Amino acid sequence: MQNIAILNLPGPEFLNVFGLVVILVLAATYLCIRLADRTDRRAPPPVPQSPDAMEVAFLQGGVNQVIRTLIYDLAQRGFVVLAAEDHVIPADKQPEPGELNAMETRLLEAVQAKPKAHALFEDRGLRRWLLEQLAPLRAKLAAEELIKPKSVKVWRRRAQIGGTLIIVGLALAKIYVEWTAGAVNVAYLVFLAAASVASLFALAYVLTRTHASRRGHAYLDAMRLAYGGRLKEAVGHIGSPGPEARAFHGAALFLIGLYGFAPLKGTTEAMFAEAFSRGSGSDGSDCGTSCGGSCGDGGASDGGVLD
Amino acid sequence: MVASSIDAPALGSGLGYRPQFRADLFARRDDVDFIEVIADHYLESSKEKLAELELLRAHFPLVAHGLDLSVGSADGVDSCYLDKIAALIERIDPPWWSEHLCFTRAGGISIGHLASLPFTQEAIDVVARNVEMVRRRIKTPLILENITCVVRIPGGEMDEPEFLWRTLEATGCGWLCDVANMHVNVTNFGADLERDFERWPWDRLVQIHYAGGRERDGLLIDSHDAATSDAVWRLYERVIARAPVKAVILERDEKMPPFGELIDEVARARRMLVENGRWR
């Protein structure tokens, strides 16, 4: 190993080479993951005339967004209220038989224990049950290449493992050479290697954290462009007297799935944005950090995309 | 080039696109056969406007309607403007595009208004020369629309039907017949439509515009701010019974009603097309 020229470079020069290798590894990781999702070769499907709220919510932000949308709908319809300290509690109003569908009924059951908003996201049993209910929807979205293909996960793992081996291997080899030469000043290299691996995993996470494929994102963008005007109109109705106060009721509910609670900020319903922001680490406007590492598969696991 | 030589399928009953009803339009996409975009709104567009155009193109058959080509300007058409129109037409690839038979610029100054041409042979020659220049740049067929006149330019050598007929002959363009404009001019200038109806260039008809307007000080104004009047509907029906037409467009710019009312008008226009065998 002592005969390998790179490993015998003086410290600063080796660090330059090491930095270059890290950059190449990050670039290769980006390309691997990016090229694993080539669903944008096809144009997105036409924007639906009556978007399905659950489909939009699931595509936009996995199970977390579905939970948000269902809770908001139940609140609009008077079955659930937000209480102090972000607790979601059942209201006095009881649904008529058949008034709620299975998922709404399950959510209403889940709030009987008056959980905090974030507890709904963390309820594994609820998540698993919702995912089972959403399985046909997920299959439909997958068939249309709107959610990330499995190859993204495969290539992410390959890139993470390969990149880590290269970075750590190069660092260890240099450390070995230095130690055998009697030098012990390798702390900075250890730090740099650790930071590089962390950057590698962060990059892989950022590139795969959303649920939608590139085609799916184009589809959601088209929907936002087509129906963005409805959002402003609906937000304007919040707080108005009469039935219009249920601004996102019925056909407009998909807007909550599409935009999350962020548009509610500054309205009389801002408490949704606040409670679920405190609960999930984001304003719920997108999948992003709101679902931690759990949304890649729509929230089936905590391990990340498509587990 | 006669109307039937425009090698494009009929487009049906459509709507002049305005961004304020975009969401409603997408929610009722099946009720609109095609849309017409104002070309000038997309000539120097932001990324968002271009995305809007792409979205529209992905969901509807499109035709483009220009406002400021000034095909009747004696000093020729603005080549810079023409380049922008050409780029837009290339981008959306419509079966045809339309402009107004008028001038909007003179001596390099934009007058911000569709101004009537004098009904003279000299004006026809100017239009023919300008259209030839446009055609060298844009291969997509251009059709010309009759406009409303507030005043007739003195020195006219012919009436409007003859001027239009001769201009279309000289240019080889198809005709975008704005039946509301036709009704306004006939009414305001006291023309005899019954007598002159057959003198309009029906064999060049490609597309129809219809719209509602209002009356002020005894004059009809093509203001696009009301529902289409019964008189315009009667004329519309007479026109489509008389001549084959590939497409009809409702124009509405002001005092937007609930979108359903626009759709009702589009549906009525379609029903008449179907009854007259012009649409499936």
Interface residues (C-beta under 8 A of the other chain):
Chain A: A43 P46 V47 Q49 S50 D221 A222 L225 A226 Y227 G228 G229 R230 E233 A251
Chain B: Q20 R22 A23 F26 A27 R28 R29 D30 E48 A51 E52 L55 A58 H59
